[in-house]
Every structure is written in structure tokens, then in C-alpha cells.
């Protein structure tokens, strides 16, 4: 299965990655929850990058693949 994200340079503590509706890509230690109508929320997180705004942001959540 092809990954949605490039996990190669993501810190080891990041177990989940998701993109908000505004295009902000963040990594999370624990599975985040969707908050309001535009973003993900999780206690420990890190900003990873910015992509174009996305309509299907609730489908952007991905758990770290086991092969990484």
C-alpha cells in the first residue's frame, strides 16, 4: 500500500500524520482527533510542512507504516 506521506525524515516519536483543511501538515505522537471543521488536534505534535488547502482533510490521517 502506498503511503500518503514521506516518512523518511519524520522524527521517530511521530506515529500519525494529518493535513488540515488549510494545508498545514503535522505529525502527532498519539492519534489526533478532528476539531471543528478544519483541523486536527493532538497533545504532542510538530509542524512538518505546508501543502495546498485540501477539501478532503478528514481523509488525510495516516498511521506510521510498520516498515518505517
VOFIVEX-281694 format. One record per residue: residue in one letter; y, x, z of N, C-alpha, C in turn. Coordinates in nm, 3 decimals, m for minus. Layout:
BEGIN
  resn      n_Y      n_X      n_Z     ca_Y     ca_X     ca_Z      c_Y      c_X      c_Z
     a        Y        X        Z        Y        X        Z        Y        X        Z
...
This chain:
BEGIN
  resn      n_Y      n_X      n_Z     ca_Y     ca_X     ca_Z      c_Y      c_X      c_Z
     x   m0.119    0.084    0.000    0.000    0.000    0.000    0.125    0.088    0.000
     x    0.218    0.057   m0.085    0.341    0.135   m0.095    0.437    0.098    0.018
     x    0.496    0.201    0.078    0.591    0.181    0.186    0.727    0.140    0.131
     x    0.802    0.062    0.209    0.937    0.022    0.171    1.036    0.136    0.194
     x    1.002    0.229    0.282    1.093    0.334    0.324    1.027    0.472    0.310
     x    1.111    0.575    0.303    1.064    0.712    0.301    1.060    0.762    0.446
     x    0.943    0.770    0.502    0.924    0.804    0.643    0.921    0.954    0.670
     x    0.927    1.036    0.571    0.908    1.180    0.586    1.002    1.244    0.688
     x    1.130    1.215    0.684    1.227    1.278    0.774    1.271    1.189    0.890
     x    1.199    1.082    0.915    1.231    0.990    1.025    1.178    1.050    1.155
     x    1.259    1.047    1.264    1.211    1.101    1.392    1.079    1.038    1.435
     x    0.995    1.117    1.502    0.861    1.071    1.542    0.863    0.950    1.634
     x    0.968    0.933    1.711    0.973    0.819    1.805    1.003    0.687    1.736
     x    1.047    0.691    1.610    1.077    0.568    1.535    0.947    0.509    1.483
     x    0.918    0.386    1.528    0.795    0.318    1.488    0.819    0.202    1.391
     x    0.943    0.161    1.377    0.980    0.049    1.290    1.109    0.083    1.216
     x    1.122    0.038    1.092    1.247    0.049    1.017    1.278   m0.089    0.960
     x    1.409   m0.123    0.960    1.453   m0.250    0.903    1.593   m0.233    0.845
     x    1.627   m0.319    0.750    1.759   m0.319    0.687    1.829   m0.450    0.720
     x    1.953   m0.441    0.771    2.033   m0.560    0.798    2.087   m0.618    0.668
     x    2.144   m0.739    0.676    2.197   m0.804    0.556    2.312   m0.727    0.494
     x    2.382   m0.645    0.573    2.493   m0.565    0.519    2.448   m0.433    0.458
     x    2.318   m0.405    0.462    2.262   m0.285    0.400    2.242   m0.168    0.494
     x    2.271   m0.186    0.624    2.250   m0.078    0.720    2.102   m0.066    0.755
     x    2.047    0.055    0.737    1.906    0.081    0.764    1.895    0.151    0.899
     x    1.815    0.094    0.990    1.798    0.151    1.123    1.651    0.166    1.157
     x    1.622    0.267    1.240    1.488    0.288    1.291    1.484    0.246    1.437
     x    1.371    0.191    1.479    1.355    0.139    1.614    1.229    0.193    1.679
     x    1.235    0.217    1.810    1.117    0.260    1.884    1.019    0.145    1.900
     x    1.070    0.028    1.938    0.987   m0.091    1.954    1.022   m0.191    1.845
     x    0.931   m0.284    1.819    0.956   m0.383    1.715    1.084   m0.459    1.745
     x    1.182   m0.457    1.652    1.307   m0.528    1.675    1.292   m0.677    1.649
     x    1.391   m0.752    1.692    1.394   m0.895    1.664    1.513   m0.924    1.573
     x    1.503   m1.028    1.492    1.616   m1.066    1.409    1.716   m1.138    1.499
     x    1.843   m1.108    1.478    1.950   m1.159    1.562    2.056   m1.222    1.473
     x    2.102   m1.341    1.510    2.197   m1.415    1.428    2.140   m1.432    1.288
     x    2.225   m1.426    1.191    2.180   m1.445    1.053    2.203   m1.322    0.968
     x    2.213   m1.204    1.033    2.246   m1.088    0.951    2.192   m0.955    1.001
     x    2.126   m0.947    1.117    2.091   m0.815    1.167    1.964   m0.814    1.251
     x    1.914   m0.693    1.275    1.802   m0.667    1.364    1.856   m0.609    1.494
     x    1.786   m0.636    1.605    1.829   m0.583    1.734    1.710   m0.523    1.806
     x    1.727   m0.403    1.860    1.624   m0.338    1.940    1.690   m0.241    2.036
     x    1.630   m0.219    2.152    1.691   m0.135    2.255    1.719    0.006    2.209
     x    1.618    0.082    2.174    1.639    0.220    2.129    1.631    0.222    1.978
     x    1.743    0.259    1.915    1.745    0.262    1.769    1.834    0.375    1.720
     x    1.824    0.402    1.592    1.901    0.508    1.529    1.940    0.462    1.389
     x    2.065    0.493    1.351    2.112    0.464    1.216    2.050    0.565    1.122
     x    1.991    0.519    1.012    1.926    0.609    0.918    2.002    0.623    0.786
     x    2.053    0.515    0.733    2.124    0.521    0.606    2.189    0.387    0.574
     x    2.251    0.381    0.459    2.310    0.258    0.410    2.266    0.235    0.267
     x    2.223    0.114    0.239    2.188    0.075    0.102    2.275   m0.046    0.067
     x    2.256   m0.099   m0.049    2.335   m0.217   m0.086    2.299   m0.336    0.005
     x    2.393   m0.431    0.026    2.360   m0.550    0.104    2.238   m0.621    0.045
     x    2.157   m0.678    0.132    2.033   m0.741    0.087    2.025   m0.886    0.133
     x    1.977   m0.974    0.046    1.961   m1.115    0.080    1.836   m1.139    0.162
     x    1.731   m1.063    0.134    1.602   m1.085    0.200    1.582   m0.988    0.317
     x    1.684   m0.969    0.399    1.680   m0.870    0.506    1.569   m0.899    0.607
     x    1.532   m1.024    0.627    1.426   m1.056    0.724    1.289   m1.011    0.675
     x    1.279   m0.973    0.547    1.154   m0.921    0.492    1.155   m0.768    0.488
     x    1.259   m0.706    0.542    1.272   m0.560    0.533    1.201   m0.484    0.644
     x    1.157   m0.552    0.748    1.093   m0.486    0.862    0.961   m0.423    0.821
     x    0.943   m0.296    0.862    0.818   m0.227    0.832    0.778   m0.139    0.949
     x    0.650   m0.145    0.985    0.595   m0.058    1.089    0.557    0.075    1.026
     x    0.572    0.183    1.105    0.536    0.317    1.055    0.391    0.316    1.005
     x    0.370    0.361    0.882    0.233    0.366    0.829    0.148    0.463    0.914
     x    0.022    0.434    0.926   m0.067    0.515    1.008   m0.090    0.654    0.949
     x   m0.068    0.672    0.820   m0.091    0.801    0.757    0.027    0.898    0.773
     x    0.136    0.853    0.834    0.254    0.940    0.852    0.245    1.011    0.987
